[in-house]
Amino acid sequence: MTDRLVYWAYALGWGLLKHLPESWARGLFDRLADYAWRKRGKRVLQLEANLRRVRPGLDEAAMRSLSRAGMRSYLRYWMESFRLPVWSRERVARDVRVDGFEHLRAPMEAGRGAVIALPHMGNWDLAGTWVAQQGYPFTTVAERLKPERLFDRFVAFREGQGMEVLALTGGSVNVIGTLARRLREGRLVCLVGDRDLSEAGIEVSFFGEATRMPAGPAALCQRTGAALLPVTLWYEGPVMRARIHPEVVAPEEGDRKERTRAMTQAMADVWEREIREHPQDWHMLQKFWLSDLPVRGTVEEPAAVPAEAAQEPAAEASGS
């Protein structure tokens, strides 16, 4: 689609969908998900290729059922996000259930600050709204979208939910410096951190294969003393569940790069366990493992927070 059509598609979602009865909106997006699933475009085929790493023992019928559930989960994210501006605090509190909140509360009350690092799971906009409503507004990073006015609407939407949004590129703000400053002030930073296939990414093992993930979350915590907290999200019926996992602590041995690699692998291990339990809610419709890349080190879109930038004072949370 052209930039103009993309913009108006999102504008219609924000402008009209929130006024529909919820049962109509949910049914509409389920049908859209099923249509995309039956069409078997490149995104659906890539989703299935990724899910085969997560659930290698599934036969073809079971894989097709799982990928259909995955597409419905992915479209549910968009449906909820379009309607989120009109959800009440009571609705958010009712439909989000969080385990492990003490892991976030402790470093925040101690004034250390924290980095919440998430994979592309569940609905991170809804989770972010819930966190902000607990009294922890936070800073995040977004890739600059085209057209520009679409990016502006995304920023306005997320700021309306209590988030400070920094543009990854094209702005006058030093992204990494600002994130580090927020953490040193004892505040919260949230980053989507499960995909950076550029040469700057940190290579990790994930479901037994090599991929790359951003160094940003681990590097920022080492620079500032903030707590690094992996988080996972999944759906259970009408409710979205969230789990804040215990802090990933930097090892005492090794240089900064080695410690960053160890912390990133530890996060990957947490996410692997949770994605194995809830594969339909991992919204990874892009190439993810290095063995899938036609040219090693290339990527279809940039990561939310480049690895090399996170390690230098002068130098993603992306949506699905």
Disulfide bonds with the S-S distance in Angstrom:
none
